[in-house]
């Protein structure tokens, strides 16, 4: 896919494929890929009407809510079942009639693992890009206890470096040991992001993939590094950092889908190839 490529299917096409051809819905995971900040800005300009409609829809859900939790029926992209997405409406908002809603974290599936929006989206994207196979070696870094069962049921070798409370020390990784590295909400907490990226690149087998999420400022050209007692925030230079670390095809993937329970503005997952 090139810059700003849209992978959004129609709901009717997705349902048709799932019901009639047993197609896994992660292959229809709706996302748009950007390989540069300029591509993202072009998307903002060309898709302003679409983005405004999405925002207006999310605001209407919050305004219409009579309780602190919003419930919606949709499709779980991981287990192929109809499910219910529950979203806790909370926080501050310029409009006192509209609670601030962190859809990324608070939109949770009713499936057994109770995965939030971000975790479900990352697993769907991994399924769409490479799939999970029994012979794979996988490392999971940072937050992600709730996705471990999903990964362990599908891959042969699973290594976890989980963060518990404080920041996770930089993990030791054997060279060329993994087919897939997943970093969940960790890179922004690293004081030396380029060094960790080089370590990850060396730990991947040729053709291996890195996927990660982290707090990201879509308006920032450069990342703000973590310092003592405070985590940083990634900016668009993370794509250049990945390339300088030896990765190929560094990209940011923007996802949104009412059907799959992926609401919220500017939800981004990053990927790169070894």
C-alpha positions in Angstrom: 0.0 0.0 0.0 1.2 3.5 -0.7 0.8 6.7 1.3 -2.7 7.3 2.4 -4.1 4.0 1.1 -7.6 3.3 2.4 -8.4 -0.3 3.3 -12.0 0.4 4.5 -14.5 -2.2 3.2 -18.2 -1.7 3.2 -20.1 -3.4 6.0 -22.2 -5.4 3.6 -19.1 -6.7 1.8 -17.5 -7.7 5.1 -20.5 -9.5 6.4 -21.0 -11.2 3.0 -17.4 -12.5 3.0 -17.6 -13.7 6.6 -20.9 -15.6 6.1 -20.4 -17.1 2.7 -16.6 -17.7 2.4 -15.5 -18.0 6.0 -13.1 -15.1 5.4 -11.4 -14.0 8.6 -12.5 -10.4 9.3 -9.0 -9.3 10.1 -8.4 -9.5 6.3 -11.0 -6.8 6.0 -9.7 -4.7 8.9 -10.4 -1.1 7.9 -7.4 1.1 8.1 -5.5 3.8 6.2 -1.7 3.6 5.9 0.7 6.6 6.0 4.4 6.5 5.4 5.1 10.1 6.1 3.7 13.1 8.0 3.0 14.8 4.6 0.8 11.8 3.6 -1.2 12.2 6.8 -1.7 15.9 6.2 -2.9 15.2 2.7 -5.4 12.7 4.2 -6.6 15.4 6.7 -7.2 17.8 3.9 -8.9 15.4 1.4 -11.0 13.6 4.0 -12.2 16.4 6.2 -15.8 15.7 5.6 -15.4 12.0 6.5 -13.5 12.9 9.7 -16.0 15.5 10.7 -18.8 12.9 10.2 -17.0 10.4 12.4 -16.5 13.0 15.1 -20.1 14.2 15.0 -21.2 10.5 15.3 -19.1 9.9 18.4 -20.3 13.1 20.0 -23.9 12.1 19.3 -23.3 8.8 21.1 -22.0 10.6 24.2 -24.7 13.2 24.2 -27.5 10.5 23.9 -26.1 8.3 26.6 -28.3 8.1 29.7 -25.8 6.1 31.7 -22.1 6.2 32.3 -21.5 3.2 30.0 -22.4 3.1 26.3 -23.3 -0.3 24.8 -23.2 -1.1 21.1 -23.6 -4.4 19.1 -20.9 -5.2 16.6 -18.6 -7.9 15.3 -15.5 -9.2 17.1 -12.8 -9.3 14.5 -10.9 -11.9 16.4 -13.5 -14.6 17.3 -15.8 -13.9 14.4 -18.8 -13.6 16.7 -21.4 -10.9 17.2 -20.5 -9.1 20.4 -21.3 -6.1 22.5 -18.8 -3.2 22.9 -19.0 -1.4 26.2 -17.5 2.1 26.5 -17.1 3.9 29.8 -17.9 7.6 29.2 -15.8 9.8 31.4 -13.4 12.7 31.5 -13.5 16.4 30.7 -14.9 18.0 27.6 -15.2 21.7 26.3 -18.9 20.9 25.9 -20.4 20.1 29.3 -23.1 18.1 27.6 -20.5 15.7 26.2 -18.4 13.5 28.4 -14.8 13.1 27.2 -14.4 9.6 25.9 -11.2 7.7 25.5 -12.5 5.2 23.0 -9.0 3.8 22.4 -8.8 2.5 26.0 -12.4 2.3 27.2 -14.2 0.6 24.3 -14.1 -3.0 25.5 -15.4 -6.2 23.8 -17.6 -8.6 25.7 -15.4 -11.5 24.6 -13.6 -13.6 27.3 -10.3 -11.5 27.2 -12.3 -8.2 27.4 -9.9 -6.6 25.0 -10.0 -2.9 24.6 -10.1 -1.0 21.3 -6.4 -0.7 21.0 -5.5 -4.4 21.7 -8.2 -5.7 19.3 -7.1 -3.4 16.5 -3.4 -4.3 16.9 -4.2 -8.1 16.8 -6.5 -7.5 13.7 -3.8 -5.6 11.9 -1.2 -8.3 12.7 -3.7 -10.8 11.2 -4.2 -8.7 8.2 -0.5 -8.1 7.5 1.2 -11.4 8.4 -1.1 -13.7 10.4 -0.1 -15.8 13.5 1.3 -19.2 12.8 2.3 -22.1 15.1 6.0 -22.0 14.2 6.4 -18.3 15.0 8.6 -16.9 17.8 7.0 -13.8 19.3 8.1 -11.2 21.9 5.5 -9.0 23.7 6.9 -5.9 25.4 5.1 -3.5 27.8 1.4 -3.7 28.5 -0.6 -6.6 27.1 -1.5 -9.3 29.7 -4.9 -9.5 28.1 -3.6 -10.4 24.7 -1.1 -13.0 25.9 -3.7 -15.8 25.8 -4.7 -15.0 22.2 -1.0 -15.1 21.1 -0.1 -18.1 23.1 -2.9 -20.1 21.6 -1.6 -19.4 18.1 2.2 -19.3 18.2 4.9 -21.8 19.2 7.3 -19.6 21.2 6.1 -16.7 23.4 8.4 -14.3 25.3 6.9 -11.6 27.5 8.5 -8.5 29.0 5.6 -7.1 30.9 5.5 -3.7 32.6 4.0 -3.7 36.1 3.5 -0.3 37.6 6.8 1.4 36.8 8.7 1.6 33.6 10.0 -1.6 32.1 13.8 -2.0 31.9 15.2 -2.3 28.4 14.6 -6.0 27.5 17.5 -8.3 26.5 16.9 -9.9 23.1 18.8 -12.6 21.3 19.8 -11.7 17.8 17.6 -13.1 15.0 15.3 -14.9 17.6 11.9 -13.6 16.7 9.5 -13.5 13.7 7.3 -10.9 15.4 7.9 -8.3 18.1 4.9 -6.4 19.6 5.5 -3.4 21.7 2.4 -2.1 23.6 2.6 1.3 25.2 6.3 1.1 25.8 8.5 3.0 23.3 7.4 6.4 24.7 8.8 5.4 28.1 12.3 4.6 26.7 14.9 7.4 27.2 16.8 6.1 24.2 14.2 5.0 21.6 16.7 4.7 18.6 18.9 2.3 20.6 15.9 0.1 21.5 14.8 0.1 17.8 18.2 -1.1 16.8 18.0 -3.8 19.4 14.6 -4.9 18.1 15.8 -4.9 14.5 18.7 -7.2 15.4 16.3 -9.5 17.3 14.1 -10.0 14.3 14.7 -12.7 11.8 15.0 -11.5 8.1 11.5 -10.6 7.0 10.3 -10.3 10.6 7.8 -7.6 11.7 7.5 -5.1 14.4 4.1 -3.7 15.5 3.7 -1.1 18.3 1.4 1.4 19.9 2.4 4.3 22.0 1.1 7.8 22.9 1.5 9.8 19.7 1.0 13.4 18.8 -0.3 13.7 15.2 0.7 17.4 15.2 4.3 16.8 16.3 7.1 16.5 13.8 9.5 15.3 16.5 9.1 13.0 19.4 9.5 14.1 23.0 12.0 11.8 24.8 11.2 10.3 28.1 13.1 11.7 31.1 13.4 10.8 34.8 9.9 10.4 36.2 8.1 11.2 33.0 7.3 9.3 29.8 7.6 10.9 26.4 5.3 11.2 23.4 6.1 10.0 19.9 6.0 12.2 16.8 6.3 11.7 13.1 10.1 11.3 13.2 9.5 7.8 14.6 9.2 6.7 11.0 12.6 8.0 10.2 14.0 6.5 13.4 12.7 3.1 12.3 14.4 3.5 8.9 17.7 4.6 10.5 17.5 1.5 12.8 17.5 -0.7 9.7 13.8 -1.3 9.3 11.9 -1.2 5.9 8.4 -0.2 5.1 7.9 1.9 8.3 4.2 3.0 8.4 1.5 4.4 10.6 -2.0 2.8 10.3 -5.1 4.8 11.1 -8.1 2.7 12.0 -11.8 3.4 12.6 -14.8 1.1 12.3 -18.2 1.2 14.0 -18.8 -2.5 13.1 -15.6 -3.7 14.7 -15.8 -1.4 17.7 -12.9 0.9 16.7 -14.1 4.5 17.5 -12.1 7.5 18.4 -10.0 10.1 16.7 -6.5 9.4 15.2 -6.0 5.8 16.5 -2.6 4.8 15.1 -0.7 1.5 15.1 2.8 1.4 13.7 4.6 -1.3 11.8 7.9 -2.0 10.2 9.7 -4.9 8.5 13.2 -6.3 9.2 
